[in-house]
Amino acid sequence: MYKMRTGFGLTLVGIVLFTMTLLVGCSDSEEQASQEQQAREAENAAAEEEAASREARAKRDAETEALDVRILVSASIGSDRRLLIEGETNLPDEAQVQVIVERELSRVRWRERVDVAQGQFTAGPFGPGSGLPDGGYSVTVELSEATVQPESVQQRIGEEGEYLAGELVAESRHGLGQIATYTTRFMVGSEPRQSRGDAQLLQTP
């Protein structure tokens, strides 16, 4: 009789353990299915968000007019024989431009980064403390890559400068989209002298 009760008890224990194993297995399966469902939902949400972003970007591109970039530069020589640059442009306010002055004979350069304000910018004075020697100088104004521009400027010119247009626009040397570059020449001296091209003469005091 004792053996029967013992055997019956062992059978019950076995049934309980088997049932618990089934329950644990079902629970694990349900948890795995839930995790897979959540992963699928997250992937679908990400795909929908990306599609919406592409659609919005395409719509913005279609609605944004190309910006035909214009830049004009004038220069003057101060009493210290250093160069002052003033410019006008249709680039948006807060656009960052780099102004570079280079002496043609020695290739020595001076540069300054300035912001456009109400369609204008100023830079300088450029040159050594002793003043600029007579000779030819090139002045380059370069719109910096869109990646370093304020968000308000990026909205107008594009995240890679794709809205820029015109003869001043070219691909960036660093592969960061389009930029705009304007270059002109000036002659510094007390008397007119022969120069290459149509450089404007800046009379020194």
C-alpha positions in Angstrom: 0.0 0.0 0.0 2.8 2.3 0.9 4.5 1.6 -2.4 1.3 2.4 -4.3 1.0 5.7 -2.5 4.6 6.5 -3.2 4.2 5.6 -6.9 1.1 7.7 -7.1 2.8 10.6 -5.5 5.7 10.4 -7.9 3.3 10.3 -10.8 1.6 13.5 -9.5 5.0 15.2 -9.2 5.9 14.2 -12.7 2.6 15.5 -14.0 3.1 18.8 -12.2 6.6 19.2 -13.5 5.5 18.4 -17.0 2.7 20.9 -16.8 5.0 23.6 -15.5 7.4 22.8 -18.3 4.6 23.3 -20.8 3.5 26.5 -19.1 7.1 27.9 -19.1 7.5 26.9 -22.7 4.3 28.6 -23.7 5.3 31.7 -21.8 8.7 31.8 -23.5 7.0 31.4 -26.9 4.5 34.1 -26.2 7.3 36.5 -25.0 9.4 35.8 -28.1 6.4 36.3 -30.3 5.7 39.6 -28.5 9.3 40.8 -29.0 9.2 39.9 -32.7 5.9 41.8 -33.1 7.4 44.8 -31.4 10.5 44.6 -33.6 8.3 44.4 -36.7 6.2 47.4 -35.6 9.4 49.4 -34.9 10.8 48.6 -38.4 7.5 49.6 -40.0 7.4 52.8 -38.1 11.0 53.7 -39.1 10.2 52.9 -42.7 7.1 55.0 -42.7 9.0 57.9 -41.1 11.8 57.6 -43.7 9.3 57.6 -46.5 7.5 60.7 -45.1 10.9 62.4 -44.7 11.8 61.7 -48.4 8.4 62.9 -49.5 8.7 66.1 -47.5 12.2 66.7 -48.9 11.0 66.1 -52.4 8.1 68.5 -52.0 10.4 71.2 -50.5 12.9 70.7 -53.4 10.1 71.2 -55.9 8.8 74.3 -54.2 12.2 76.0 -53.6 13.4 78.2 -56.4 17.0 78.1 -57.5 19.2 80.9 -56.1 21.1 82.6 -58.9 24.1 83.8 -56.8 25.3 87.3 -57.4 28.4 88.9 -55.6 29.9 92.3 -56.2 33.1 93.5 -54.5 34.6 96.9 -54.1 38.0 97.7 -52.4 39.7 100.7 -51.0 43.1 101.5 -49.5 43.2 103.1 -46.1 45.8 105.6 -44.9 47.8 102.7 -43.5 48.0 101.2 -47.0 45.8 98.2 -46.0 42.9 96.9 -48.1 39.3 97.2 -47.1 36.7 95.1 -48.8 33.0 95.8 -49.2 30.6 93.5 -50.9 27.0 93.2 -52.0 25.2 89.9 -52.6 21.8 88.2 -52.8 22.9 85.4 -50.5 20.6 85.1 -47.4 21.3 86.9 -44.2 23.8 85.2 -41.8 25.4 83.3 -44.7 29.1 82.8 -43.9 31.5 83.9 -46.6 35.3 83.8 -46.6 37.1 86.8 -48.0 40.7 86.0 -49.2 43.2 88.6 -50.4 46.3 87.3 -52.1 49.4 89.2 -53.3 50.0 87.8 -56.8 53.8 88.2 -56.7 54.5 86.3 -53.5 51.2 84.3 -53.1 51.0 85.6 -49.5 47.4 85.5 -48.3 45.2 87.1 -45.7 41.7 85.9 -45.0 38.6 86.7 -42.9 35.3 84.9 -42.4 32.3 87.3 -42.2 28.5 87.1 -42.2 26.1 88.6 -44.7 23.7 91.2 -43.3 21.0 92.8 -45.3 22.7 91.8 -48.5 26.1 93.3 -47.6 29.4 92.3 -46.0 32.6 94.0 -45.0 36.1 92.6 -44.3 39.5 93.8 -43.5 41.7 95.6 -43.3 44.1 93.2 -45.0 47.8 93.4 -45.2 50.9 93.7 -43.0 51.2 96.4 -40.5 53.7 98.2 -42.8 51.0 98.3 -45.5 50.6 96.5 -48.8 53.5 96.8 -51.4 52.6 98.1 -54.8 51.4 95.4 -57.2 48.6 93.1 -58.1 46.2 91.5 -55.7 43.3 89.1 -56.1 40.2 89.2 -53.9 38.1 86.0 -53.6 34.8 85.7 -51.8 33.7 82.1 -51.2 30.5 81.0 -49.7 31.3 78.3 -47.2 29.9 74.8 -47.5 26.3 74.3 -46.4 27.3 72.0 -43.6 28.8 74.9 -41.6 26.0 77.4 -42.4 23.2 78.2 -40.0 20.0 76.3 -40.4 18.2 79.3 -41.8 20.8 79.6 -44.6 20.6 75.8 -45.2 16.9 76.1 -45.8 17.5 78.6 -48.6 20.6 77.1 -50.3 19.9 73.4 -49.5 21.6 71.0 -47.2 24.3 70.5 -49.8 24.0 73.8 -51.6 21.7 72.1 -54.2 19.6 75.3 -54.6 22.6 77.4 -55.7 22.8 78.3 -59.3 24.6 80.5 -61.7 28.1 80.9 -63.1 29.7 81.4 -59.7 28.5 78.0 -58.4 30.7 74.9 -58.5 31.3 71.7 -56.6 33.2 72.0 -53.3 36.8 70.7 -53.4 36.0 68.6 -50.3 33.0 66.9 -51.9 30.5 68.6 -49.5 28.1 69.9 -52.1 28.0 73.1 -54.1 29.6 76.4 -53.1 29.8 79.9 -54.8 33.0 81.7 -55.5 33.7 85.2 -56.9 37.2 86.5 -57.7 38.3 89.9 -58.9 41.7 91.8 -59.1 43.0 95.1 -57.9 46.3 97.0 -58.5 47.8 98.8 -55.6 50.1 101.7 -56.3 50.6 105.5 -56.4 50.7 105.5 -60.2 49.0 103.4 -63.0 51.2 100.6 -64.2 50.8 97.8 -66.7 48.8 94.8 -65.3 47.4 91.6 -66.4 43.6 91.6 -67.2 41.3 94.4 -66.2 42.4 94.9 -62.6 41.1 98.1 -61.0 43.8 100.5 -59.9 43.6 101.5 -56.2 45.5 104.7 -55.7 47.5 104.8 -52.4 47.6 108.0 -50.3 
